[in-house]
Amino acid sequence: MEPQLKKLQYCVISLMATLKDLHILNLEIKTVHPL
């Protein structure tokens, strides 16, 4: 696999993991402080 492609794949995985963490955090905040 090309290094550039591997780097891109890693960035996408990291981004998805971050979005998932933010989503979970957002759910926790909504549970603790319902709007």
mmCIF file of the C-alpha atoms, coordinates in Angstrom:
data_MODEL
# 
_entry.id   MODEL 
# 
loop_
_atom_site.group_PDB 
_atom_site.id 
_atom_site.type_symbol 
_atom_site.label_atom_id 
_atom_site.label_alt_id 
_atom_site.label_comp_id 
_atom_site.label_asym_id 
_atom_site.label_entity_id 
_atom_site.label_seq_id 
_atom_site.pdbx_PDB_ins_code 
_atom_site.Cartn_x 
_atom_site.Cartn_y 
_atom_site.Cartn_z 
_atom_site.occupancy 
_atom_site.B_iso_or_equiv 
_atom_site.pdbx_formal_charge 
_atom_site.auth_seq_id 
_atom_site.auth_comp_id 
_atom_site.auth_asym_id 
_atom_site.auth_atom_id 
_atom_site.pdbx_PDB_model_num 
ATOM 1  C CA . MET A 1 1  ? 0.000   0.000  0.000  1.00 0.00 ? 1  MET A CA 1 
ATOM 2  C CA . GLU A 1 2  ? 1.194   3.536  -0.781 1.00 0.00 ? 2  GLU A CA 1 
ATOM 3  C CA . PRO A 1 3  ? 2.324   5.531  2.277  1.00 0.00 ? 3  PRO A CA 1 
ATOM 4  C CA . GLN A 1 4  ? 0.097   8.451  1.242  1.00 0.00 ? 4  GLN A CA 1 
ATOM 5  C CA . LEU A 1 5  ? -2.965  6.205  1.081  1.00 0.00 ? 5  LEU A CA 1 
ATOM 6  C CA . LYS A 1 6  ? -2.106  4.616  4.403  1.00 0.00 ? 6  LYS A CA 1 
ATOM 7  C CA . LYS A 1 7  ? -1.777  8.070  5.993  1.00 0.00 ? 7  LYS A CA 1 
ATOM 8  C CA . LEU A 1 8  ? -5.155  9.088  4.556  1.00 0.00 ? 8  LEU A CA 1 
ATOM 9  C CA . GLN A 1 9  ? -6.767  5.904  5.856  1.00 0.00 ? 9  GLN A CA 1 
ATOM 10 C CA . TYR A 1 10 ? -5.308  6.581  9.315  1.00 0.00 ? 10 TYR A CA 1 
ATOM 11 C CA . CYS A 1 11 ? -6.685  10.148 9.235  1.00 0.00 ? 11 CYS A CA 1 
ATOM 12 C CA . VAL A 1 12 ? -10.153 8.884  8.310  1.00 0.00 ? 12 VAL A CA 1 
ATOM 13 C CA . ILE A 1 13 ? -10.096 6.273  11.105 1.00 0.00 ? 13 ILE A CA 1 
ATOM 14 C CA . SER A 1 14 ? -8.936  8.906  13.608 1.00 0.00 ? 14 SER A CA 1 
ATOM 15 C CA . LEU A 1 15 ? -11.635 11.321 12.465 1.00 0.00 ? 15 LEU A CA 1 
ATOM 16 C CA . MET A 1 16 ? -14.345 8.665  12.763 1.00 0.00 ? 16 MET A CA 1 
ATOM 17 C CA . ALA A 1 17 ? -13.124 7.728  16.242 1.00 0.00 ? 17 ALA A CA 1 
ATOM 18 C CA . THR A 1 18 ? -13.168 11.400 17.266 1.00 0.00 ? 18 THR A CA 1 
ATOM 19 C CA . LEU A 1 19 ? -16.684 11.894 15.900 1.00 0.00 ? 19 LEU A CA 1 
ATOM 20 C CA . LYS A 1 20 ? -17.838 8.789  17.780 1.00 0.00 ? 20 LYS A CA 1 
ATOM 21 C CA . ASP A 1 21 ? -16.299 10.102 21.011 1.00 0.00 ? 21 ASP A CA 1 
ATOM 22 C CA . LEU A 1 22 ? -17.956 13.498 20.498 1.00 0.00 ? 22 LEU A CA 1 
ATOM 23 C CA . HIS A 1 23 ? -21.301 11.810 19.804 1.00 0.00 ? 23 HIS A CA 1 
ATOM 24 C CA . ILE A 1 24 ? -21.035 9.735  23.001 1.00 0.00 ? 24 ILE A CA 1 
ATOM 25 C CA . LEU A 1 25 ? -19.994 12.840 24.951 1.00 0.00 ? 25 LEU A CA 1 
ATOM 26 C CA . ASN A 1 26 ? -22.930 14.757 23.450 1.00 0.00 ? 26 ASN A CA 1 
ATOM 27 C CA . LEU A 1 27 ? -25.342 11.988 24.505 1.00 0.00 ? 27 LEU A CA 1 
ATOM 28 C CA . GLU A 1 28 ? -23.889 12.029 28.032 1.00 0.00 ? 28 GLU A CA 1 
ATOM 29 C CA . ILE A 1 29 ? -24.262 15.825 28.223 1.00 0.00 ? 29 ILE A CA 1 
ATOM 30 C CA . LYS A 1 30 ? -27.892 15.585 27.037 1.00 0.00 ? 30 LYS A CA 1 
ATOM 31 C CA . THR A 1 31 ? -28.570 12.886 29.620 1.00 0.00 ? 31 THR A CA 1 
ATOM 32 C CA . VAL A 1 32 ? -27.037 14.936 32.435 1.00 0.00 ? 32 VAL A CA 1 
ATOM 33 C CA . HIS A 1 33 ? -28.405 18.307 31.260 1.00 0.00 ? 33 HIS A CA 1 
ATOM 34 C CA . PRO A 1 34 ? -31.599 17.728 29.256 1.00 0.00 ? 34 PRO A CA 1 
ATOM 35 C CA . LEU A 1 35 ? -32.381 20.717 27.057 1.00 0.00 ? 35 LEU A CA 1 
# 
